[in-house]
Amino acid sequence: MPGSTDSSTRTMGVLTVGGLVVVTAYTVALGSNGWLWFGWVVLGLITLGMVATRST
């Protein structure tokens, strides 16, 4: 289903941006945590992969 691909990609984008906000807030409030940033980078790469491979 073409519509579901766009929807899932959009959802991943929202989760990635939301994750960035959460990780940034955590870093400001409690100090940096490398594992959180690593997890966010992995999530971002997965999202970029989904954007790159979606059918147009």
C-alpha positions as a Python dict, from the first residue, in 0.01 Angstrom:
ca = {
    (1, 'M'): (0, 0, 0),
    (2, 'P'): (166, 324, -107),
    (3, 'G'): (-15, 533, 154),
    (4, 'S'): (108, 325, 446),
    (5, 'T'): (471, 371, 342),
    (6, 'D'): (437, 749, 353),
    (7, 'S'): (253, 727, 683),
    (8, 'S'): (515, 504, 846),
    (9, 'T'): (797, 724, 717),
    (10, 'R'): (622, 1033, 853),
    (11, 'T'): (572, 857, 1188),
    (12, 'M'): (941, 766, 1204),
    (13, 'G'): (1031, 1128, 1128),
    (14, 'V'): (809, 1250, 1411),
    (15, 'L'): (960, 993, 1649),
    (16, 'T'): (1312, 1095, 1547),
    (17, 'V'): (1245, 1466, 1606),
    (18, 'G'): (1066, 1385, 1932),
    (19, 'G'): (1361, 1170, 2036),
    (20, 'L'): (1598, 1458, 1966),
    (21, 'V'): (1390, 1685, 2189),
    (22, 'V'): (1387, 1426, 2470),
    (23, 'V'): (1760, 1352, 2448),
    (24, 'T'): (1843, 1724, 2438),
    (25, 'A'): (1620, 1794, 2740),
    (26, 'Y'): (1781, 1504, 2930),
    (27, 'T'): (2128, 1635, 2846),
    (28, 'V'): (2041, 1986, 2964),
    (29, 'A'): (1876, 1866, 3285),
    (30, 'L'): (2096, 1575, 3392),
    (31, 'G'): (2410, 1583, 3179),
    (32, 'S'): (2518, 1403, 2866),
    (33, 'N'): (2459, 1033, 2821),
    (34, 'G'): (2646, 882, 2527),
    (35, 'W'): (2409, 587, 2494),
    (36, 'L'): (2110, 815, 2448),
    (37, 'W'): (2287, 1010, 2174),
    (38, 'F'): (2403, 686, 2012),
    (39, 'G'): (2044, 557, 2015),
    (40, 'W'): (1918, 879, 1862),
    (41, 'V'): (2181, 863, 1585),
    (42, 'V'): (2077, 504, 1507),
    (43, 'L'): (1710, 609, 1499),
    (44, 'G'): (1799, 897, 1267),
    (45, 'L'): (1990, 667, 1033),
    (46, 'I'): (1698, 424, 1018),
    (47, 'T'): (1465, 715, 940),
    (48, 'L'): (1698, 840, 665),
    (49, 'G'): (1710, 488, 524),
    (50, 'M'): (1330, 474, 517),
    (51, 'V'): (1315, 812, 340),
    (52, 'A'): (1577, 703, 87),
    (53, 'T'): (1407, 372, 4),
    (54, 'R'): (1043, 480, -7),
    (55, 'S'): (875, 447, -343),
    (56, 'T'): (773, 766, -519),
}
